[in-house]
């Protein structure tokens, strides 16, 4: 394995396979950069995969009140169980609630065949 490929492998984490996530399903995962750890969520929204940090931009708590439940009943939006903030699954943007205009933090997602990998999200205050 080349040094470049080895570094790339060290920066990403395998979190599942495409077949595990049918539309409307979610899966939580944990990422660490050696200094900080974050919980993330992987979701299949209308056949496309997205990943976000599982933290509401309003007060910084996890979105799910029942483990691994993020979608509204109609599977149209992501919702914060604490105060009902509503997010667009494809963008992470809050469209209703106390954090309107804010957004969930994106987690870089990479596909390799059927395998799904994520990378620790970059934030300037966590370097």
RABELMO-V126341 format. One record per pair of residues at least 6 apart in sequence whose C-alpha atoms are under 8 Angstrom apart, sorted by the first residue. I is the first residue (numbers start at 1). J is the second residue. Records with the same first field share a line. If there is no record, write none. Layout:
# RABELMO-V126341
I=J / J
This chain:
# RABELMO-V126341
11=119 / 120
12=117 / 118 / 119 / 120
13=31 / 117 / 118 / 119
14=115 / 116 / 117 / 118
15=29 / 115 / 116 / 117 / 118
16=115 / 116 / 117
17=114 / 115 / 116
18=114 / 115 / 116
19=114
21=27 / 43 / 44
22=44 / 47
23=44 / 45 / 46 / 47 / 48
24=43 / 44 / 45 / 46 / 71 / 75
25=43 / 44 / 45
26=41 / 42 / 43 / 44 / 68 / 69 / 70
27=41 / 42 / 43 / 68
28=39 / 40 / 41 / 42 / 68
29=39 / 40 / 41 / 42
30=37 / 38 / 39 / 40
31=37 / 38 / 39 / 40 / 119 / 120
32=38 / 120
33=120
36=126
38=53 / 54
39=53 / 54 / 55
40=51 / 52 / 53 / 54 / 107
41=51 / 52 / 53 / 54 / 68
42=49 / 50 / 51 / 52
43=49 / 50 / 51
44=50
45=75 / 89 / 90
50=89 / 90 / 109
51=106 / 107 / 108 / 109 / 118
52=92 / 104 / 105 / 106 / 107
53=104 / 105 / 106 / 107
54=61 / 62 / 63 / 104
55=61 / 62 / 63 / 104 / 105
56=62 / 63 / 80 / 104
57=99 / 102 / 103 / 104
58=98 / 99
62=80
63=70 / 79 / 80 / 81 / 82
64=70 / 79 / 80 / 81
65=80 / 81 / 82
70=78 / 79 / 80
71=77 / 78 / 79
72=78 / 79
76=88 / 89
77=86 / 87 / 88 / 89
78=86 / 87 / 88 / 89
79=85 / 86 / 87
80=86
83=97
84=97
85=94 / 95 / 96 / 97 / 98 / 99 / 100
86=94 / 95 / 96 / 97
87=93 / 94 / 95 / 96 / 103 / 104
88=94 / 95
91=103
92=103 / 104 / 105 / 106
93=100 / 101 / 102 / 103 / 104
94=100 / 101 / 102 / 103 / 104
95=101
105=121
106=121
107=118 / 119 / 120 / 121
108=118 / 119 / 120 / 121
109=116 / 117 / 118 / 119
110=116 / 117 / 118
111=117
